[in-house]
Amino acid sequence: MAVRQGFLVSWVDSPEEYRHVFEDAAGADFDYVELNMEGAFHRARIDPASVREAAAAHNLDLIVHLPYRFDMCSPHEHVRDGACRELEAAIDVAVEMGAEKGVIHADSLARPGRIGEEPIREGIRSTVRRMTDYGTERGFEVVTENLKGPVDAAELPGLLADAHPDAKMCLDTGHAFVTGIDGAGQADLLREHGDRISHIHLNDTRIESDDEHLPVGLGRVDFEPLAAALVDTGWTGTCTHEVFTFDYSRVHHGNGKPYFDELLARY
């Protein structure tokens, strides 16, 4: 099975702590860790060489979630340009760390009811074009994640195709679920757009109104159709267990990977 699995690491307080997390991730048979550059791994807080060495020491690959607390897809040109320059600086550091892939958000702080939906969509297309090209030039893949708005998982593949022929997507299972796309619908998206979806954020939720970032199997998302689609199509991307926790002992316990492995093994 070519599906590689990783674990999101957001909040650690020191280099010593993230080295322990890397050790635990390797012990739990993860292939990589996804580092949140909005949090502890912000480019101003880390030494890229030490992160790279720590990952290599535990035979782990690296993916990053690029920063997102700014208006990266703004319909306002100068705002969008500044945000994209920050993303480019983060990509440069991610490349120094040895990361192969980075997630951005298809999002804007602008309100569609005031500025209109199309200017926001064009802002997303513009950022995706720029970041896809910037990453490609550096051997780094940029993937755009579906959120709970303004563009959902069903619409995002077409928007990305309009933006750039090589633009890739991150399918977030929790975000998709709360916007009305259940496990079977997500499997359909994977079967139809698996060439564009190269990354998945695996997380579960117990409620329909919001995503809780629970481990796979603890909520209402039916992951079995998605697992079947991954195997049936021979999909070769990456799956991050995006579980929100401050206790990284959960890398070993309760991360959802054993259950997801069980689902994959059924097909």
Contacts in CASP RR format, 6 or more apart in sequence:
PFRMAT RR
TARGET T0000
AUTHOR 0000-0000-0000
METHOD contacts of the structure
MODEL  1
MAVRQGFLVSWVDSPEEYRHVFEDAAGADFDYVELNMEGAFHRARIDPAS
VREAAAAHNLDLIVHLPYRFDMCSPHEHVRDGACRELEAAIDVAVEMGAE
KGVIHADSLARPGRIGEEPIREGIRSTVRRMTDYGTERGFEVVTENLKGP
VDAAELPGLLADAHPDAKMCLDTGHAFVTGIDGAGQADLLREHGDRISHI
HLNDTRIESDDEHLPVGLGRVDFEPLAAALVDTGWTGTCTHEVFTFDYSR
VHHGNGKPYFDELLARY
1 231 0 8 1.000
1 264 0 8 1.000
2 234 0 8 1.000
2 235 0 8 1.000
2 236 0 8 1.000
2 237 0 8 1.000
3 230 0 8 1.000
3 235 0 8 1.000
3 236 0 8 1.000
3 237 0 8 1.000
3 238 0 8 1.000
3 239 0 8 1.000
3 264 0 8 1.000
4 31 0 8 1.000
4 32 0 8 1.000
4 61 0 8 1.000
4 237 0 8 1.000
4 238 0 8 1.000
4 239 0 8 1.000
5 30 0 8 1.000
5 31 0 8 1.000
5 238 0 8 1.000
5 239 0 8 1.000
5 240 0 8 1.000
5 241 0 8 1.000
5 257 0 8 1.000
5 260 0 8 1.000
6 25 0 8 1.000
6 30 0 8 1.000
6 31 0 8 1.000
6 32 0 8 1.000
6 33 0 8 1.000
6 34 0 8 1.000
6 63 0 8 1.000
6 238 0 8 1.000
6 239 0 8 1.000
6 240 0 8 1.000
6 241 0 8 1.000
6 257 0 8 1.000
7 25 0 8 1.000
7 28 0 8 1.000
7 30 0 8 1.000
7 33 0 8 1.000
7 34 0 8 1.000
7 240 0 8 1.000
7 241 0 8 1.000
7 243 0 8 1.000
7 251 0 8 1.000
7 255 0 8 1.000
7 257 0 8 1.000
8 33 0 8 1.000
8 34 0 8 1.000
8 36 0 8 1.000
8 65 0 8 1.000
8 201 0 8 1.000
8 240 0 8 1.000
8 241 0 8 1.000
8 242 0 8 1.000
8 243 0 8 1.000
9 18 0 8 1.000
9 21 0 8 1.000
9 25 0 8 1.000
9 33 0 8 1.000
9 34 0 8 1.000
9 35 0 8 1.000
9 36 0 8 1.000
9 40 0 8 1.000
9 41 0 8 1.000
9 248 0 8 1.000
10 36 0 8 1.000
10 38 0 8 1.000
10 39 0 8 1.000
10 40 0 8 1.000
10 244 0 8 1.000
11 36 0 8 1.000
11 39 0 8 1.000
11 40 0 8 1.000
11 246 0 8 1.000
12 18 0 8 1.000
12 21 0 8 1.000
12 40 0 8 1.000
12 248 0 8 1.000
13 40 0 8 1.000
15 47 0 8 1.000
15 50 0 8 1.000
15 54 0 8 1.000
17 248 0 8 1.000
18 40 0 8 1.000
18 41 0 8 1.000
18 51 0 8 1.000
18 54 0 8 1.000
19 54 0 8 1.000
20 248 0 8 1.000
21 33 0 8 1.000
21 248 0 8 1.000
21 251 0 8 1.000
22 33 0 8 1.000
22 54 0 8 1.000
22 55 0 8 1.000
22 57 0 8 1.000
22 58 0 8 1.000
22 60 0 8 1.000
23 58 0 8 1.000
24 248 0 8 1.000
24 249 0 8 1.000
24 251 0 8 1.000
24 252 0 8 1.000
25 33 0 8 1.000
25 58 0 8 1.000
25 60 0 8 1.000
25 251 0 8 1.000
26 58 0 8 1.000
26 59 0 8 1.000
26 60 0 8 1.000
27 252 0 8 1.000
28 251 0 8 1.000
28 252 0 8 1.000
28 255 0 8 1.000
28 257 0 8 1.000
29 257 0 8 1.000
30 60 0 8 1.000
30 251 0 8 1.000
30 257 0 8 1.000
31 60 0 8 1.000
31 61 0 8 1.000
31 238 0 8 1.000
32 60 0 8 1.000
32 61 0 8 1.000
32 62 0 8 1.000
32 63 0 8 1.000
32 238 0 8 1.000
33 55 0 8 1.000
33 60 0 8 1.000
33 62 0 8 1.000
33 63 0 8 1.000
34 62 0 8 1.000
34 63 0 8 1.000
34 64 0 8 1.000
34 65 0 8 1.000
34 103 0 8 1.000
34 240 0 8 1.000
34 242 0 8 1.000
35 41 0 8 1.000
35 51 0 8 1.000
35 62 0 8 1.000
35 63 0 8 1.000
35 64 0 8 1.000
35 65 0 8 1.000
35 97 0 8 1.000
35 99 0 8 1.000
36 64 0 8 1.000
36 65 0 8 1.000
37 43 0 8 1.000
37 64 0 8 1.000
37 65 0 8 1.000
37 66 0 8 1.000
37 67 0 8 1.000
37 90 0 8 1.000
37 93 0 8 1.000
37 94 0 8 1.000
38 65 0 8 1.000
38 66 0 8 1.000
38 67 0 8 1.000
38 68 0 8 1.000
38 69 0 8 1.000
39 45 0 8 1.000
40 46 0 8 1.000
41 51 0 8 1.000
41 64 0 8 1.000
42 67 0 8 1.000
43 89 0 8 1.000
43 90 0 8 1.000
43 92 0 8 1.000
43 93 0 8 1.000
46 93 0 8 1.000
46 97 0 8 1.000
48 93 0 8 1.000
48 96 0 8 1.000
48 97 0 8 1.000
48 98 0 8 1.000
49 96 0 8 1.000
51 62 0 8 1.000
51 97 0 8 1.000
52 62 0 8 1.000
52 96 0 8 1.000
52 97 0 8 1.000
52 98 0 8 1.000
55 61 0 8 1.000
55 62 0 8 1.000
55 97 0 8 1.000
55 98 0 8 1.000
61 100 0 8 1.000
62 94 0 8 1.000
62 97 0 8 1.000
62 98 0 8 1.000
62 99 0 8 1.000
62 100 0 8 1.000
63 99 0 8 1.000
63 100 0 8 1.000
63 101 0 8 1.000
63 102 0 8 1.000
63 103 0 8 1.000
63 199 0 8 1.000
63 238 0 8 1.000
63 240 0 8 1.000
64 90 0 8 1.000
64 94 0 8 1.000
64 97 0 8 1.000
64 99 0 8 1.000
64 101 0 8 1.000
64 102 0 8 1.000
64 103 0 8 1.000
65 102 0 8 1.000
65 103 0 8 1.000
66 87 0 8 1.000
66 90 0 8 1.000
66 91 0 8 1.000
66 94 0 8 1.000
66 102 0 8 1.000
66 103 0 8 1.000
66 104 0 8 1.000
66 142 0 8 1.000
67 86 0 8 1.000
67 87 0 8 1.000
67 90 0 8 1.000
68 104 0 8 1.000
68 105 0 8 1.000
68 107 0 8 1.000
70 83 0 8 1.000
70 86 0 8 1.000
71 79 0 8 1.000
71 80 0 8 1.000
71 83 0 8 1.000
71 108 0 8 1.000
71 109 0 8 1.000
71 110 0 8 1.000
72 80 0 8 1.000
72 83 0 8 1.000
72 84 0 8 1.000
72 87 0 8 1.000
72 104 0 8 1.000
72 105 0 8 1.000
72 107 0 8 1.000
72 108 0 8 1.000
72 127 0 8 1.000
73 80 0 8 1.000
73 83 0 8 1.000
73 105 0 8 1.000
73 106 0 8 1.000
73 107 0 8 1.000
73 108 0 8 1.000
73 120 0 8 1.000
73 123 0 8 1.000
73 124 0 8 1.000
73 126 0 8 1.000
73 127 0 8 1.000
74 80 0 8 1.000
74 83 0 8 1.000
74 108 0 8 1.000
74 109 0 8 1.000
74 110 0 8 1.000
74 123 0 8 1.000
75 108 0 8 1.000
75 110 0 8 1.000
75 115 0 8 1.000
75 119 0 8 1.000
75 120 0 8 1.000
75 122 0 8 1.000
75 123 0 8 1.000
76 110 0 8 1.000
80 123 0 8 1.000
80 126 0 8 1.000
80 127 0 8 1.000
83 127 0 8 1.000
84 127 0 8 1.000
84 130 0 8 1.000
84 131 0 8 1.000
87 104 0 8 1.000
87 127 0 8 1.000
87 131 0 8 1.000
87 134 0 8 1.000
88 131 0 8 1.000
88 134 0 8 1.000
91 102 0 8 1.000
91 131 0 8 1.000
91 134 0 8 1.000
91 135 0 8 1.000
91 138 0 8 1.000
91 140 0 8 1.000
91 142 0 8 1.000
92 138 0 8 1.000
94 102 0 8 1.000
94 140 0 8 1.000
95 138 0 8 1.000
95 139 0 8 1.000
95 140 0 8 1.000
99 140 0 8 1.000
100 140 0 8 1.000
100 141 0 8 1.000
101 140 0 8 1.000
101 141 0 8 1.000
101 142 0 8 1.000
101 143 0 8 1.000
101 198 0 8 1.000
101 199 0 8 1.000
101 238 0 8 1.000
102 140 0 8 1.000
102 141 0 8 1.000
102 142 0 8 1.000
102 143 0 8 1.000
102 199 0 8 1.000
103 143 0 8 1.000
103 144 0 8 1.000
103 145 0 8 1.000
103 170 0 8 1.000
103 199 0 8 1.000
103 201 0 8 1.000
104 127 0 8 1.000
104 128 0 8 1.000
104 131 0 8 1.000
104 142 0 8 1.000
104 143 0 8 1.000
104 144 0 8 1.000
104 145 0 8 1.000
105 144 0 8 1.000
105 145 0 8 1.000
105 147 0 8 1.000
106 124 0 8 1.000
106 128 0 8 1.000
106 144 0 8 1.000
106 145 0 8 1.000
106 146 0 8 1.000
106 147 0 8 1.000
106 150 0 8 1.000
106 151 0 8 1.000
106 156 0 8 1.000
106 159 0 8 1.000
107 124 0 8 1.000
107 147 0 8 1.000
107 149 0 8 1.000
107 150 0 8 1.000
108 120 0 8 1.000
108 123 0 8 1.000
108 124 0 8 1.000
108 150 0 8 1.000
110 119 0 8 1.000
110 120 0 8 1.000
112 120 0 8 1.000
112 150 0 8 1.000
117 150 0 8 1.000
120 150 0 8 1.000
121 150 0 8 1.000
121 151 0 8 1.000
121 159 0 8 1.000
124 144 0 8 1.000
124 151 0 8 1.000
124 159 0 8 1.000
124 163 0 8 1.000
125 159 0 8 1.000
125 162 0 8 1.000
125 163 0 8 1.000
126 163 0 8 1.000
128 142 0 8 1.000
128 144 0 8 1.000
128 159 0 8 1.000
128 160 0 8 1.000
128 163 0 8 1.000
128 164 0 8 1.000
128 167 0 8 1.000
129 163 0 8 1.000
129 164 0 8 1.000
129 167 0 8 1.000
131 142 0 8 1.000
132 142 0 8 1.000
132 163 0 8 1.000
132 164 0 8 1.000
132 166 0 8 1.000
132 167 0 8 1.000
132 168 0 8 1.000
133 164 0 8 1.000
134 142 0 8 1.000
135 141 0 8 1.000
135 142 0 8 1.000
136 166 0 8 1.000
141 168 0 8 1.000
141 198 0 8 1.000
142 167 0 8 1.000
142 168 0 8 1.000
143 168 0 8 1.000
143 169 0 8 1.000
143 170 0 8 1.000
143 198 0 8 1.000
143 199 0 8 1.000
144 156 0 8 1.000
144 160 0 8 1.000
144 167 0 8 1.000
144 168 0 8 1.000
144 169 0 8 1.000
144 170 0 8 1.000
145 169 0 8 1.000
145 170 0 8 1.000
145 171 0 8 1.000
145 172 0 8 1.000
145 175 0 8 1.000
145 201 0 8 1.000
146 152 0 8 1.000
146 153 0 8 1.000
146 156 0 8 1.000
146 169 0 8 1.000
146 170 0 8 1.000
146 171 0 8 1.000
146 172 0 8 1.000
146 175 0 8 1.000
146 176 0 8 1.000
146 179 0 8 1.000
147 172 0 8 1.000
147 175 0 8 1.000
148 175 0 8 1.000
148 178 0 8 1.000
148 179 0 8 1.000
148 211 0 8 1.000
149 179 0 8 1.000
151 159 0 8 1.000
152 175 0 8 1.000
152 176 0 8 1.000
152 179 0 8 1.000
152 180 0 8 1.000
152 181 0 8 1.000
153 171 0 8 1.000
153 172 0 8 1.000
153 175 0 8 1.000
153 176 0 8 1.000
153 179 0 8 1.000
153 181 0 8 1.000
153 186 0 8 1.000
153 189 0 8 1.000
154 181 0 8 1.000
154 189 0 8 1.000
156 169 0 8 1.000
157 169 0 8 1.000
157 189 0 8 1.000
157 192 0 8 1.000
157 193 0 8 1.000
157 196 0 8 1.000
157 197 0 8 1.000
160 167 0 8 1.000
160 168 0 8 1.000
160 169 0 8 1.000
160 196 0 8 1.000
161 167 0 8 1.000
161 196 0 8 1.000
167 196 0 8 1.000
168 196 0 8 1.000
168 197 0 8 1.000
168 198 0 8 1.000
168 199 0 8 1.000
169 193 0 8 1.000
169 196 0 8 1.000
169 197 0 8 1.000
169 198 0 8 1.000
169 199 0 8 1.000
170 197 0 8 1.000
170 198 0 8 1.000
170 199 0 8 1.000
170 200 0 8 1.000
170 201 0 8 1.000
171 186 0 8 1.000
171 189 0 8 1.000
171 190 0 8 1.000
171 197 0 8 1.000
171 199 0 8 1.000
171 200 0 8 1.000
171 201 0 8 1.000
172 200 0 8 1.000
172 201 0 8 1.000
172 203 0 8 1.000
172 211 0 8 1.000
172 242 0 8 1.000
173 183 0 8 1.000
173 186 0 8 1.000
173 200 0 8 1.000
173 201 0 8 1.000
173 202 0 8 1.000
173 203 0 8 1.000
173 204 0 8 1.000
173 221 0 8 1.000
173 223 0 8 1.000
173 226 0 8 1.000
174 201 0 8 1.000
174 203 0 8 1.000
174 204 0 8 1.000
174 205 0 8 1.000
174 211 0 8 1.000
174 213 0 8 1.000
174 221 0 8 1.000
175 201 0 8 1.000
175 211 0 8 1.000
176 183 0 8 1.000
176 185 0 8 1.000
176 186 0 8 1.000
176 189 0 8 1.000
177 183 0 8 1.000
177 186 0 8 1.000
177 205 0 8 1.000
177 208 0 8 1.000
177 211 0 8 1.000
177 220 0 8 1.000
177 221 0 8 1.000
178 205 0 8 1.000
178 207 0 8 1.000
178 208 0 8 1.000
178 209 0 8 1.000
178 210 0 8 1.000
178 211 0 8 1.000
180 208 0 8 1.000
181 189 0 8 1.000
182 221 0 8 1.000
182 222 0 8 1.000
183 221 0 8 1.000
183 222 0 8 1.000
183 223 0 8 1.000
183 225 0 8 1.000
183 226 0 8 1.000
184 222 0 8 1.000
184 225 0 8 1.000
185 225 0 8 1.000
186 225 0 8 1.000
186 226 0 8 1.000
187 225 0 8 1.000
187 226 0 8 1.000
187 228 0 8 1.000
187 229 0 8 1.000
188 229 0 8 1.000
189 197 0 8 1.000
190 197 0 8 1.000
190 226 0 8 1.000
190 229 0 8 1.000
190 230 0 8 1.000
190 233 0 8 1.000
190 235 0 8 1.000
191 229 0 8 1.000
191 232 0 8 1.000
191 233 0 8 1.000
194 233 0 8 1.000
194 235 0 8 1.000
198 237 0 8 1.000
198 238 0 8 1.000
199 237 0 8 1.000
199 238 0 8 1.000
199 239 0 8 1.000
199 240 0 8 1.000
200 237 0 8 1.000
200 238 0 8 1.000
200 239 0 8 1.000
200 240 0 8 1.000
201 240 0 8 1.000
201 242 0 8 1.000
202 216 0 8 1.000
202 223 0 8 1.000
202 239 0 8 1.000
202 240 0 8 1.000
202 241 0 8 1.000
202 242 0 8 1.000
202 256 0 8 1.000
202 260 0 8 1.000
203 211 0 8 1.000
203 212 0 8 1.000
203 213 0 8 1.000
203 214 0 8 1.000
203 215 0 8 1.000
203 216 0 8 1.000
203 241 0 8 1.000
203 242 0 8 1.000
203 243 0 8 1.000
204 212 0 8 1.000
204 214 0 8 1.000
204 215 0 8 1.000
204 216 0 8 1.000
204 217 0 8 1.000
204 218 0 8 1.000
204 219 0 8 1.000
204 220 0 8 1.000
204 221 0 8 1.000
204 223 0 8 1.000
205 211 0 8 1.000
205 212 0 8 1.000
205 213 0 8 1.000
205 214 0 8 1.000
205 219 0 8 1.000
205 220 0 8 1.000
205 221 0 8 1.000
206 212 0 8 1.000
206 214 0 8 1.000
206 218 0 8 1.000
206 219 0 8 1.000
206 220 0 8 1.000
207 220 0 8 1.000
208 220 0 8 1.000
212 219 0 8 1.000
212 244 0 8 1.000
213 242 0 8 1.000
213 243 0 8 1.000
213 244 0 8 1.000
214 243 0 8 1.000
215 241 0 8 1.000
215 243 0 8 1.000
215 250 0 8 1.000
215 254 0 8 1.000
215 255 0 8 1.000
215 256 0 8 1.000
215 259 0 8 1.000
216 223 0 8 1.000
216 241 0 8 1.000
216 256 0 8 1.000
216 257 0 8 1.000
216 259 0 8 1.000
216 260 0 8 1.000
217 223 0 8 1.000
217 256 0 8 1.000
217 259 0 8 1.000
218 256 0 8 1.000
223 259 0 8 1.000
223 260 0 8 1.000
223 263 0 8 1.000
224 263 0 8 1.000
224 266 0 8 1.000
227 260 0 8 1.000
227 263 0 8 1.000
227 264 0 8 1.000
227 266 0 8 1.000
227 267 0 8 1.000
228 266 0 8 1.000
228 267 0 8 1.000
229 235 0 8 1.000
230 264 0 8 1.000
231 264 0 8 1.000
231 267 0 8 1.000
232 267 0 8 1.000
239 260 0 8 1.000
241 255 0 8 1.000
241 256 0 8 1.000
241 257 0 8 1.000
241 260 0 8 1.000
243 250 0 8 1.000
243 254 0 8 1.000
243 255 0 8 1.000
243 256 0 8 1.000
END
